[in-house]
Amino acid sequence: MNIAISNSSDKPIYEQIAMQIKKMIISGELSPGDALPSMRFLAKELRISVITTKRAYSDLERDGFIETVTGKGSFVANQNLSFIREEQLRLVEELLQKAVDIARSSDISWEELSELLELLYKGE
């Protein structure tokens, strides 16, 4: 599994891991039933604490992306990918609504807001 973490990112490492695994599941790179690396193996591979990988896997399980079977490991859940994508879209919409509300109350123009959104989306 190819996961890249950045110590200079503003996102915590566990969140970087979870986001990349979510992306692999949604894109089809990982299929339902596929085994994920053990938490210890992934921690060793990334040179991070097992506690960090445990947090990433716990978040993925909470969000329905993976299932963990005691003694066997963690696997991509047999979830409906369109349902997962819909949930992610709902979350994005909720967060964008908060951003729009703040922009309106702060007299930030649509042009400024859309420019900022474009920069964030491109990762700049």
Residue, then its C-alpha position, 0 to 999 in steps of 0.5 A: m500500500n502506497i501511503a505518503i505522509s508529510n510532517s509539514s502538513d497542517k493535517p494530523i498524520y492519522e488523518q492523512i492516512a485515513m484520507q488516502i485509504k478512503k481515496m483508494i477505496i472510493s477510486g476502486e484501487l481497493s475493493p471490498g474484502d481487500a485486506l489492509p496492512s496490519m496496524r503494526f506493519l503500517a506503522k513500521e513502514l511509515r516509521i510512525s507510532v502504532i497509536t497513530t495507525k490505530r487512530a486512522y483505522s478506528d476513524l475508517e471503521r467508524d465511517g464505514f470504510i473498513e471492518t476489523v475482525t479480531g485476530k484476522g485484521s482489517f478489511v475494506a467494508n462491503q459498503n455501497l460505494s455510491f452511498i459512501r460517496e453520497e455521505q462524503l458529498r453531504l459532509v462537503e456540502e455541510l462544511l461549505q455552507k458554514a464557509v459561505d455563512i462566514a463569508r456572507s457575515s464577513d462581507i467576503s465577495w463571491e469572487e474572493l470566496s471562489e478564488l480561495l476555494e479554487l486555491l484550496y482545491k488545487g492544494e496551493 
